[in-house]
């Protein structure tokens, strides 16, 4: 039982760290081309990925979209 509790705490810590890092990426104002952020956002489930891409698009409207937010020929935001 104690091992299960430790495993649960570790999983929650990892999920919190990954979630926080993803949120920092989509709410940044410096650049939409952070490699770790792009990797995290492209692997998020559909609605979460769309929200992140919409937030990035609002902040970086004139920049080409990062991987995971591309549509069509790769030069258009989804």
N, C-alpha and C positions, 0 to 999 in steps of 0.2 A: 504494500500500500504506500509506503514511504517513497519507493522508487517511482511510482505512478505520479505522486504529487510533485516530485522533483522534475519529472519529464514534462508535466503539464506547465509548470512554471517556466521551464526552458523554452517550450513551444510558444507560450504567450510572450515571452521576452523577445524571441526572434520575430514573431509577427508584429509586435510593436515597433521594433527597430526598422524592419523593412517598410512598414506602413509610414513611419515618420520620415524615412529617407525619401520615399516616393512623394509624400506631400511636400517636402522641401523642394523637390524638383519641379513639380507642377505649379508651385506658388512662387518660384524664383523670378527675379526681374533682370538677371544678368545674361543668361544664354539658354536657349532651348536645346543645346547640343551637349549636355553632360552625359557621358557614356553610361554611367551607372543608372542615372535617371531614365534614360531612353530604354535601357534593358528592363528596368522594373515596370515602366509604363506599358511597354509593348507586351508584357506578360500578364498584365492585369485583366480580369474578366471584362467583357464587353462594356457594360454601363460605367464601370469605374474608369476604364481606358478612355471612353468617350468624354467623360467629365474632365479628365486630365488633359486630353487634347483640346477640348473647348477652352479650358482655362489658359493653356499655353497659346492657343490661337488668339485669344483676346489680348494677351500681353505682347506677342511677337507676330502681329498681323502681316507685316511686310517680309518676314523671313520665310524661307522654305521650311516645310514641316519636317520634324525629325522622324526617324523610322518609327512606325507604329501609329503615326498620325497622318500618313500619306494616303491619297486617293488618286485614282486615275494614273497619270503619267509620273507620279512621284513628286510633282511640283505643286500639287494642290492639297489643301487641308481637307480632311473628312468633314 
